[in-house]
């Protein structure tokens, strides 16, 4: 599955009553055709973004934000630029509990938790991505917040803990509920 595939199918809104929230620097990057030639990224990502986001933009269902922003009650966007200019975490709080969804800050857990300075070709700004990873790992370790992320083994939910060198991922125990 490509990163933007799930929001529409053949230009039709998959979630016609939903509003899509995207950090403004990402909209500026992905929807500006001049960036296709200036970027080191695969041009197909730009095409996928345009194909996926434009129907929401045209329907008035795309909202951008800059800076830490309350999207809805209990959901806060936390910009963490580096992987992309608008990369963001989303903190969800309810009933005194919280979880942070942190997207693409980690691509290779076995390398990047131990060495947060390691970047990948998909990081638009490698230096900012490495700095953001180190900053966010330290913050999440200190806060003990529950984290959910992509690019980690199922269930992709757990905690970040400091080690002698770098950090480690401690997944939550998963059990099926009836």
Backbone as a chain_set.jsonl record, in Angstrom:
{"seq": "XXXXXXXXXXXXXXXXXXXXXXXXXXXXXXXXXXXXXXXXXXXXXXXXXXXXXXXXXXXXXXXXXXXXXXXXXXXXXXXXXXXXXXXXXXXXXXXXXXXXXXXXXXXXXXXXXXXXXXXXXXXXXXXXXXXXXXXXXXXXXXXXXXXXXXXXXXXXXXXXXXXXXXXXXXXXXXXXXX", "coords": {"N": [[0.84, -1.163, 0.0], [0.564, 2.191, -0.808], [1.512, 5.417, 0.554], [-0.671, 7.254, 0.429], [-2.894, 5.969, -0.514], [-5.302, 5.147, 0.765], [-7.189, 7.178, 1.11], [-8.736, 7.899, -1.092], [-10.412, 6.564, -3.977], [-9.856, 6.201, -7.263], [-10.193, 8.973, -7.577], [-12.45, 9.463, -6.088], [-13.919, 10.358, -3.001], [-13.093, 8.465, -0.216], [-13.891, 8.777, 2.349], [-16.309, 10.614, 2.614], [-17.501, 12.481, 4.402], [-15.539, 13.179, 6.097], [-12.975, 15.347, 7.355], [-9.768, 16.08, 6.286], [-6.768, 16.549, 7.925], [-3.759, 18.203, 7.558], [-0.41, 19.075, 8.023], [0.637, 22.272, 7.093], [3.223, 22.742, 5.786], [3.638, 20.231, 4.549], [1.555, 20.058, 2.678], [2.335, 22.203, 1.107], [4.76, 21.187, 0.109], [4.084, 18.682, -1.242], [1.974, 19.296, -3.018], [2.872, 21.254, -4.743], [3.864, 21.558, -7.95], [6.421, 22.31, -8.845], [8.177, 21.279, -7.037], [8.615, 18.639, -7.654], [10.734, 18.314, -9.461], [12.794, 19.491, -8.015], [13.239, 17.94, -5.799], [14.805, 15.114, -4.16], [13.258, 12.95, -3.913], [11.265, 10.151, -5.004], [9.35, 10.706, -7.845], [6.797, 9.625, -8.021], [5.609, 9.771, -5.515], [4.781, 12.389, -5.312], [2.815, 12.474, -7.305], [0.985, 10.624, -6.234], [0.244, 11.978, -3.91], [-1.023, 14.264, -4.946], [-3.131, 13.038, -6.361], [-4.522, 11.877, -4.257], [-5.022, 13.848, -2.26], [-6.085, 16.115, -3.58], [-8.897, 15.711, -4.276], [-10.087, 16.068, -1.727], [-9.275, 18.64, -1.125], [-10.583, 20.034, -3.194], [-13.196, 19.518, -2.443], [-13.449, 21.024, -0.219], [-12.634, 19.843, 2.12], [-10.165, 19.707, 3.246], [-7.996, 20.633, 5.712], [-5.453, 22.702, 6.86], [-2.724, 22.983, 9.177], [-0.483, 24.738, 11.342], [2.148, 24.543, 13.576], [1.686, 23.424, 17.007], [-1.489, 22.063, 17.342], [-4.878, 21.858, 18.279], [-6.815, 19.517, 16.94], [-9.294, 18.234, 17.138], [-11.477, 17.913, 20.002], [-9.454, 16.445, 22.401], [-7.613, 15.486, 20.554], [-4.513, 16.261, 19.403], [-2.349, 17.814, 17.156], [1.084, 17.525, 16.675], [3.612, 19.038, 15.33], [6.517, 17.622, 13.9], [8.859, 18.189, 12.203], [11.07, 16.997, 9.642], [11.398, 14.24, 8.67], [9.461, 14.705, 6.711], [8.607, 18.066, 5.708], [6.272, 18.693, 7.045], [5.82, 16.621, 8.774], [4.148, 15.038, 11.433], [3.25, 14.243, 14.813], [0.452, 12.75, 16.447], [-1.361, 13.33, 19.238], [-3.525, 11.645, 21.356], [-5.98, 11.947, 23.746], [-7.994, 10.736, 26.363], [-10.262, 10.207, 28.97], [-8.252, 10.419, 30.943], [-6.158, 8.942, 29.941], [-3.556, 8.464, 27.489], [-2.201, 8.385, 24.16], [0.298, 8.481, 21.662], [0.522, 8.879, 18.226], [2.973, 8.254, 15.939], [3.883, 8.084, 13.273], [6.252, 8.285, 10.645], [8.788, 8.485, 11.96], [10.534, 6.543, 12.642], [12.098, 4.112, 10.694], [13.655, 1.86, 10.548], [13.805, -0.032, 13.063], [15.724, -1.626, 14.462], [18.086, -0.354, 13.921], [17.68, 2.474, 14.21], [16.649, 3.027, 16.788], [18.764, 2.406, 18.47], [20.661, 4.069, 17.366], [19.816, 7.037, 16.857], [20.643, 8.957, 15.042], [20.858, 7.856, 12.544], [19.688, 8.025, 9.27], [17.282, 7.85, 6.538], [16.872, 7.488, 2.993], [14.403, 8.474, 2.38], [13.898, 10.556, 4.077], [13.194, 13.881, 3.953], [14.629, 16.049, 4.948], [17.426, 15.149, 6.16], [19.164, 15.814, 8.333], [17.459, 17.28, 10.05], [15.563, 15.295, 10.521], [17.037, 13.358, 11.948], [17.719, 14.885, 14.212], [15.158, 15.42, 15.184], [14.295, 12.836, 15.785], [16.059, 12.121, 17.894], [15.35, 14.087, 19.79], [12.581, 13.571, 20.167], [12.583, 10.869, 20.984], [13.886, 11.115, 23.459], [12.049, 12.772, 24.808], [9.728, 11.163, 24.77], [10.609, 8.931, 26.159], [11.093, 10.028, 28.676], [8.523, 10.905, 29.368], [7.053, 8.608, 29.332], [4.925, 8.056, 27.698], [2.462, 6.183, 25.959], [2.953, 4.814, 22.773], [2.137, 4.637, 19.325], [2.978, 3.295, 16.216], [4.05, 3.118, 12.761], [5.967, 0.786, 10.754], [7.044, -0.935, 12.634], [7.095, -4.154, 14.289], [3.994, -5.989, 14.658], [2.207, -5.439, 17.654], [2.788, -2.792, 17.098], [2.578, -0.919, 19.068], [3.702, 0.597, 22.002], [6.353, 1.422, 24.271], [9.07, 3.764, 24.586], [12.288, 3.281, 25.739], [15.217, 4.29, 27.471], [18.544, 3.165, 26.88], [21.899, 2.025, 27.664], [23.327, 2.905, 25.433], [21.689, 4.816, 23.274], [18.279, 3.99, 22.543], [15.512, 1.761, 23.234], [12.823, -0.27, 22.072], [9.881, -1.145, 23.666], [7.445, -3.301, 23.294], [3.871, -3.393, 23.823], [2.091, -5.96, 25.528], [0.136, -8.063, 23.588], [-3.186, -9.117, 23.481], [-5.993, -11.001, 22.532], [-9.297, -9.844, 22.711], [-12.454, -10.995, 23.776]], "CA": [[0.0, 0.0, 0.0], [1.298, 3.439, -0.859], [1.152, 6.24, 1.714], [-1.881, 8.046, 0.33], [-3.893, 5.174, -1.2], [-6.536, 4.828, 1.467], [-8.105, 8.305, 1.24], [-9.675, 7.948, -2.193], [-10.299, 5.521, -4.982], [-10.17, 6.757, -8.573], [-10.624, 10.346, -7.434], [-13.651, 9.556, -5.261], [-13.614, 10.404, -1.577], [-13.413, 7.248, 0.535], [-14.526, 9.234, 3.577], [-16.86, 11.876, 2.11], [-17.864, 13.459, 5.427], [-14.348, 13.446, 6.908], [-12.049, 16.42, 7.029], [-8.389, 15.61, 6.372], [-5.887, 17.565, 8.505], [-2.379, 18.019, 7.128], [0.455, 20.212, 8.359], [0.769, 23.102, 5.901], [4.441, 22.512, 5.003], [3.506, 19.045, 3.698], [0.715, 20.444, 1.536], [3.181, 23.043, 0.255], [5.735, 20.325, -0.566], [3.539, 17.65, -2.115], [1.046, 19.784, -4.035], [3.527, 22.236, -5.612], [4.514, 20.776, -9.009], [7.84, 22.646, -9.027], [8.983, 20.487, -6.109], [8.904, 17.321, -8.228], [12.076, 18.355, -10.051], [13.79, 19.964, -7.034], [13.379, 16.985, -4.71], [15.482, 13.84, -4.399], [12.264, 11.901, -3.705], [10.648, 9.533, -6.177], [8.265, 11.56, -8.328], [5.475, 9.002, -7.85], [5.019, 10.224, -4.259], [4.091, 13.652, -5.595], [1.592, 12.126, -8.029], [0.049, 9.995, -5.296], [-0.282, 13.016, -3.016], [-1.967, 15.079, -5.718], [-4.307, 12.209, -6.638], [-5.239, 11.576, -3.034], [-5.411, 15.028, -1.492], [-6.839, 17.089, -4.373], [-10.359, 15.614, -4.11], [-10.463, 16.649, -0.435], [-9.079, 20.074, -1.28], [-11.669, 20.524, -4.036], [-14.466, 19.375, -1.713], [-13.403, 21.858, 0.987], [-12.468, 18.921, 3.243], [-8.758, 19.678, 3.639], [-7.632, 21.698, 6.651], [-4.035, 22.693, 7.201], [-2.361, 23.56, 10.472], [0.93, 25.058, 11.57], [2.366, 24.553, 15.016], [0.856, 22.509, 17.811], [-2.866, 22.443, 17.054], [-5.969, 20.967, 18.672], [-7.587, 19.163, 15.748], [-10.617, 17.975, 17.706], [-11.278, 17.708, 21.437], [-8.698, 15.239, 22.737], [-6.646, 15.136, 19.503], [-3.615, 17.388, 19.171], [-1.271, 17.617, 16.188], [2.379, 17.993, 17.18], [4.571, 19.009, 14.225], [7.845, 17.065, 14.148], [9.44, 18.223, 10.867], [12.35, 16.344, 9.381], [11.103, 13.218, 7.656], [8.911, 15.635, 5.729], [8.509, 19.369, 6.372], [5.072, 18.752, 7.871], [5.637, 15.402, 9.561], [3.534, 15.358, 12.726], [2.699, 13.249, 15.717], [-0.905, 13.071, 16.886], [-1.594, 12.886, 20.613], [-4.941, 11.414, 21.628], [-6.211, 11.834, 25.184], [-9.38, 10.493, 26.747], [-10.417, 9.535, 30.249], [-7.008, 10.395, 31.7], [-5.165, 8.104, 29.258], [-3.102, 9.082, 26.25], [-1.356, 7.643, 23.229], [0.79, 9.313, 20.573], [0.748, 8.218, 16.949], [4.111, 9.016, 15.468], [4.19, 8.011, 11.84], [7.496, 7.855, 10.008], [10.026, 8.932, 12.604], [11.392, 5.354, 12.646], [11.904, 3.212, 9.554], [14.389, 0.628, 10.828], [13.895, -0.02, 14.526], [16.961, -2.227, 14.971], [19.171, 0.614, 13.746], [17.407, 3.852, 14.602], [16.495, 3.199, 18.234], [20.11, 2.41, 19.043], [21.412, 5.176, 16.771], [18.815, 7.943, 16.28], [21.214, 9.796, 13.992], [20.786, 7.172, 11.249], [18.563, 8.498, 8.475], [16.961, 7.067, 5.345], [16.758, 8.302, 1.783], [13.059, 9.058, 2.344], [13.851, 11.76, 4.908], [13.361, 15.065, 3.117], [15.735, 16.781, 5.566], [18.044, 14.108, 6.985], [19.659, 16.363, 9.592], [16.306, 17.594, 10.895], [14.942, 14.027, 10.908], [17.871, 12.777, 13.002], [17.561, 15.719, 15.398], [13.8, 15.216, 15.679], [14.252, 11.494, 16.378], [16.735, 12.183, 19.197], [14.526, 14.916, 20.678], [11.313, 12.91, 20.482], [12.869, 9.676, 21.778], [14.164, 11.562, 24.83], [10.786, 13.259, 25.382], [8.808, 10.04, 24.977], [11.164, 8.093, 27.223], [10.872, 10.732, 29.944], [7.086, 11.009, 29.659], [6.488, 7.252, 29.384], [3.696, 7.986, 26.914], [2.211, 5.062, 25.067], [3.209, 5.242, 21.404], [1.748, 3.74, 18.23], [3.75, 3.701, 15.044], [4.228, 2.218, 11.624], [7.324, 0.277, 10.54], [7.482, -1.803, 13.725], [6.302, -5.375, 14.301], [2.686, -5.99, 15.303], [1.088, -4.55, 17.347], [3.241, -1.432, 16.807], [2.221, -0.061, 20.204], [4.597, 0.312, 23.11], [7.035, 2.52, 24.954], [10.483, 3.947, 24.282], [13.09, 3.298, 26.964], [16.64, 4.568, 27.277], [19.531, 2.121, 27.156], [23.239, 2.603, 27.812], [23.592, 3.588, 24.165], [20.466, 4.967, 22.496], [16.965, 3.651, 23.093], [14.95, 0.482, 22.816], [11.37, -0.324, 21.936], [9.236, -2.149, 24.509], [6.066, -3.414, 22.818], [2.863, -3.826, 24.793], [1.62, -7.329, 25.319], [-1.116, -8.087, 22.843], [-4.066, -10.263, 23.722], [-7.284, -10.881, 21.866], [-10.426, -9.711, 23.645], [-13.728, -11.516, 23.242]], "C": [[0.894, 1.238, 0.0], [0.757, 4.386, 0.2], [-0.19, 6.944, 1.626], [-3.066, 7.262, -0.218], [-5.258, 5.094, -0.531], [-7.535, 5.969, 1.547], [-9.075, 8.435, 0.075], [-9.43, 6.786, -3.133], [-10.772, 6.119, -6.288], [-10.767, 8.153, -8.463], [-11.884, 10.541, -6.611], [-13.247, 9.547, -3.789], [-14.024, 9.092, -0.908], [-14.157, 7.595, 1.819], [-15.158, 10.593, 3.288], [-17.268, 12.888, 3.168], [-16.677, 13.823, 6.311], [-13.619, 14.691, 6.423], [-10.649, 15.862, 7.252], [-7.533, 16.785, 6.86], [-4.444, 17.24, 8.14], [-1.6, 19.272, 7.506], [0.8, 20.973, 7.069], [2.076, 22.877, 5.137], [4.387, 21.25, 4.136], [2.633, 19.333, 2.483], [1.552, 21.273, 0.563], [4.199, 22.211, -0.512], [5.072, 19.473, -1.64], [2.646, 18.183, -3.229], [1.639, 20.863, -4.952], [4.301, 21.481, -6.694], [5.986, 21.118, -9.231], [8.742, 21.838, -8.104], [9.343, 19.114, -6.655], [10.334, 17.287, -8.752], [13.149, 18.73, -9.04], [14.102, 18.918, -5.971], [14.164, 15.747, -5.131], [14.506, 12.668, -4.271], [11.713, 11.383, -5.024], [9.432, 10.356, -6.589], [6.884, 10.938, -8.132], [4.812, 9.434, -6.545], [4.259, 11.536, -4.449], [2.778, 13.374, -6.312], [0.547, 11.505, -7.125], [-0.573, 11.021, -4.359], [-1.324, 13.861, -3.728], [-3.259, 14.295, -5.945], [-5.16, 12.006, -5.392], [-5.8, 12.809, -2.349], [-6.294, 15.993, -2.27], [-8.352, 16.924, -4.256], [-10.855, 16.204, -2.787], [-10.326, 18.17, -0.472], [-10.24, 20.674, -2.075], [-13.022, 20.467, -3.343], [-14.509, 20.255, -0.463], [-13.233, 21.037, 2.249], [-11.012, 18.761, 3.663], [-8.49, 20.887, 4.516], [-6.143, 21.58, 6.934], [-3.84, 23.319, 8.576], [-0.874, 23.85, 10.473], [1.113, 25.154, 13.071], [1.453, 23.564, 15.719], [-0.592, 22.977, 17.722], [-3.839, 21.396, 17.58], [-6.829, 20.74, 17.435], [-9.061, 18.998, 16.115], [-10.414, 17.84, 19.21], [-10.574, 16.372, 21.704], [-7.684, 14.807, 21.694], [-5.826, 16.371, 19.175], [-2.539, 16.984, 18.172], [-0.011, 18.263, 16.742], [3.388, 17.939, 16.034], [5.957, 18.544, 14.67], [8.597, 17.028, 12.807], [10.813, 17.574, 10.793], [12.129, 15.292, 8.315], [10.457, 13.89, 6.456], [8.789, 16.978, 6.442], [7.303, 19.479, 7.297], [4.819, 17.489, 8.663], [5.115, 15.779, 10.937], [3.205, 14.102, 13.505], [1.27, 13.694, 16.01], [-1.099, 12.466, 18.268], [-3.097, 12.789, 20.83], [-5.081, 11.179, 23.119], [-7.696, 11.653, 25.444], [-9.395, 9.763, 28.084], [-9.137, 9.429, 31.049], [-5.922, 9.517, 31.097], [-4.759, 8.794, 27.971], [-2.256, 8.107, 25.438], [-0.92, 8.637, 22.166], [1.042, 8.437, 19.356], [1.873, 8.969, 16.263], [4.655, 8.692, 14.097], [5.566, 7.523, 11.466], [8.766, 8.374, 10.664], [11.028, 7.777, 12.708], [11.06, 4.53, 11.406], [12.548, 1.851, 9.81], [14.698, 0.577, 12.318], [15.23, -0.547, 15.033], [18.147, -1.28, 14.84], [18.877, 1.946, 14.423], [17.112, 4.046, 16.083], [17.865, 3.257, 18.897], [20.919, 3.616, 18.58], [20.438, 6.141, 16.098], [19.342, 8.828, 15.152], [21.175, 9.149, 12.611], [19.515, 7.62, 10.529], [18.35, 7.571, 7.279], [16.784, 8.018, 4.175], [15.394, 8.998, 1.711], [12.919, 10.283, 3.244], [14.141, 12.962, 4.021], [14.517, 15.919, 3.636], [16.381, 15.835, 6.583], [18.533, 14.647, 8.326], [18.521, 16.671, 10.552], [15.622, 16.317, 11.368], [15.723, 13.374, 12.046], [17.718, 13.562, 14.305], [16.176, 15.512, 16.028], [13.681, 13.852, 16.374], [14.891, 11.514, 17.764], [15.889, 12.961, 20.21], [13.263, 14.174, 21.119], [11.529, 11.621, 21.282], [13.099, 10.065, 23.236], [12.875, 12.017, 25.512], [9.846, 12.1, 25.702], [9.301, 9.087, 26.055], [10.887, 8.736, 28.578], [9.4, 10.764, 30.341], [6.426, 9.651, 29.869], [5.157, 7.148, 28.648], [3.645, 6.7, 26.103], [2.312, 5.583, 23.644], [2.702, 4.18, 20.441], [2.453, 4.227, 16.977], [3.704, 2.66, 13.941], [5.669, 1.705, 11.64], [7.885, -0.509, 11.721], [6.606, -3.057, 13.712], [4.971, -5.198, 15.047], [2.87, -6.169, 16.804], [1.502, -3.112, 17.071], [2.868, -0.424, 17.875], [3.146, -0.426, 21.356], [5.166, 1.581, 23.709], [8.481, 2.582, 24.493], [11.224, 4.056, 25.61], [14.549, 3.552, 26.612], [17.447, 3.327, 27.613], [20.869, 2.815, 27.365], [23.604, 3.434, 26.592], [22.268, 3.654, 23.419], [19.214, 4.578, 23.267], [16.578, 2.257, 22.648], [13.445, 0.599, 22.802], [10.843, -1.458, 22.808], [7.778, -2.266, 24.062], [5.119, -3.797, 23.951], [2.531, -5.276, 24.498], [0.282, -7.262, 24.61], [-1.908, -9.32, 23.237], [-5.4, -9.976, 23.063], [-8.379, -10.78, 22.905], [-11.674, -10.265, 22.99], [-14.754, -10.436, 23.185]], "O": [[1.875, 1.3, 0.742], [-0.35, 4.18, 0.697], [-0.801, 7.21, 2.661], [-4.147, 7.829, -0.375], [-6.273, 4.983, -1.219], [-8.652, 5.751, 2.017], [-10.142, 9.028, 0.235], [-8.393, 6.124, -3.09], [-11.935, 6.501, -6.422], [-11.724, 8.484, -9.163], [-12.345, 11.671, -6.449], [-12.342, 8.815, -3.387], [-15.172, 8.663, -1.025], [-14.957, 6.801, 2.315], [-14.603, 11.622, 3.674], [-17.373, 14.073, 2.852], [-16.796, 14.686, 7.181], [-13.647, 15.034, 5.241], [-10.376, 15.246, 8.282], [-7.569, 17.873, 6.285], [-3.968, 16.131, 8.385], [-2.08, 20.391, 7.326], [1.206, 20.368, 6.077], [2.035, 22.825, 3.907], [5.03, 21.204, 3.088], [2.946, 18.894, 1.377], [1.489, 21.073, -0.65], [4.475, 22.503, -1.675], [5.45, 19.533, -2.81], [2.572, 17.568, -4.293], [0.95, 21.336, -5.855], [5.297, 20.827, -6.387], [6.729, 20.29, -9.758], [9.942, 21.722, -8.356], [10.282, 18.485, -6.167], [11.062, 16.325, -8.507], [14.302, 18.326, -9.191], [15.135, 19.008, -5.307], [14.184, 15.378, -6.305], [14.887, 11.52, -4.496], [11.699, 12.092, -6.03], [8.579, 10.664, -5.756], [5.892, 11.665, -8.083], [3.584, 9.465, -6.463], [3.223, 11.761, -3.823], [1.747, 13.96, -5.979], [-0.639, 11.818, -7.23], [-1.763, 10.952, -4.048], [-2.388, 14.141, -3.175], [-4.353, 14.823, -5.746], [-6.388, 11.969, -5.476], [-6.948, 12.801, -1.904], [-7.169, 16.63, -1.684], [-9.048, 17.933, -4.143], [-11.94, 16.783, -2.743], [-11.156, 18.894, 0.079], [-10.811, 21.691, -1.682], [-13.9, 21.282, -3.627], [-15.496, 20.236, 0.273], [-13.633, 21.468, 3.33], [-10.66, 17.802, 4.35], [-8.728, 22.026, 4.113], [-5.636, 20.493, 7.212], [-4.679, 24.078, 9.062], [-0.111, 23.275, 9.698], [0.309, 25.784, 13.758], [0.573, 22.955, 15.112], [-0.893, 24.14, 17.991], [-3.657, 20.199, 17.359], [-7.488, 21.658, 16.947], [-9.946, 19.561, 15.471], [-9.279, 17.667, 19.656], [-11.042, 15.313, 21.285], [-6.954, 13.843, 21.924], [-6.356, 17.39, 18.732], [-1.898, 15.944, 18.321], [-0.034, 19.399, 17.216], [3.97, 16.882, 15.79], [6.494, 19.008, 15.675], [8.936, 15.947, 12.325], [11.596, 17.601, 11.742], [12.611, 15.426, 7.19], [10.865, 13.666, 5.316], [8.861, 17.023, 7.67], [7.314, 20.277, 8.234], [3.717, 17.294, 9.176], [5.593, 16.739, 11.541], [2.922, 13.047, 12.938], [0.923, 14.863, 15.844], [-1.014, 11.252, 18.448], [-3.845, 13.72, 20.531], [-4.4, 10.33, 23.694], [-8.54, 12.315, 24.839], [-8.635, 8.819, 28.298], [-8.943, 8.449, 31.769], [-4.858, 9.366, 31.697], [-5.507, 9.604, 27.423], [-1.684, 7.151, 25.962], [-1.679, 9.536, 21.807], [1.689, 7.393, 19.444], [1.766, 10.172, 16.025], [5.806, 9.014, 13.804], [6.001, 6.465, 11.92], [9.734, 8.675, 9.965], [12.229, 8.007, 12.845], [9.893, 4.281, 11.106], [12.054, 0.822, 9.35], [15.725, 1.081, 12.771], [15.809, 0.035, 15.95], [19.118, -1.405, 15.586], [19.728, 2.486, 15.131], [17.311, 5.148, 16.595], [18.092, 4.074, 19.789], [21.763, 4.124, 19.318], [20.251, 6.07, 14.884], [18.556, 9.387, 14.389], [21.431, 9.818, 11.61], [18.421, 7.598, 11.092], [19.122, 6.643, 7.041], [16.571, 9.216, 4.362], [15.263, 10.019, 1.035], [11.907, 10.98, 3.173], [15.206, 13.05, 3.411], [15.298, 16.453, 2.848], [15.931, 15.738, 7.724], [18.336, 14.001, 9.355], [18.608, 16.357, 11.739], [15.147, 16.259, 12.502], [15.126, 12.89, 13.008], [17.601, 12.971, 15.378], [16.045, 15.439, 17.25], [13.045, 13.734, 17.421], [14.318, 10.978, 18.712], [15.734, 12.533, 21.354], [12.924, 14.157, 22.303], [10.734, 11.313, 22.17], [12.57, 9.423, 24.143], [12.639, 11.68, 26.672], [9.241, 12.06, 26.774], [8.5, 8.501, 26.783], [10.489, 8.053, 29.522], [9.071, 10.66, 31.523], [5.376, 9.551, 30.503], [4.353, 6.26, 28.934], [4.667, 6.204, 25.628], [1.815, 6.668, 23.338], [2.818, 2.982, 20.699], [2.516, 5.428, 16.713], [3.369, 1.496, 14.16], [6.484, 2.147, 12.45], [9.095, -0.723, 11.794], [5.495, -3.027, 13.183], [4.852, -4.366, 15.946], [3.664, -7.025, 17.195], [0.634, -2.274, 16.828], [2.843, 0.781, 17.623], [3.352, -1.603, 21.652], [4.56, 2.652, 23.665], [9.05, 1.578, 24.064], [10.836, 4.823, 26.491], [15.047, 3.086, 25.587], [17.094, 2.548, 28.499], [20.969, 4.037, 27.257], [24.129, 4.54, 26.717], [21.773, 2.62, 22.97], [19.104, 4.805, 24.472], [17.231, 1.652, 21.797], [12.87, 1.473, 23.451], [11.302, -2.595, 22.703], [6.959, -1.417, 24.413], [5.522, -4.446, 24.917], [2.673, -5.752, 23.372], [-0.598, -6.492, 24.993], [-1.369, -10.424, 23.317], [-5.868, -8.838, 23.045], [-8.394, -11.541, 23.872], [-11.926, -10.038, 21.806], [-15.885, -10.68, 22.766]]}, "num_chains": 1, "name": "protein.A"}
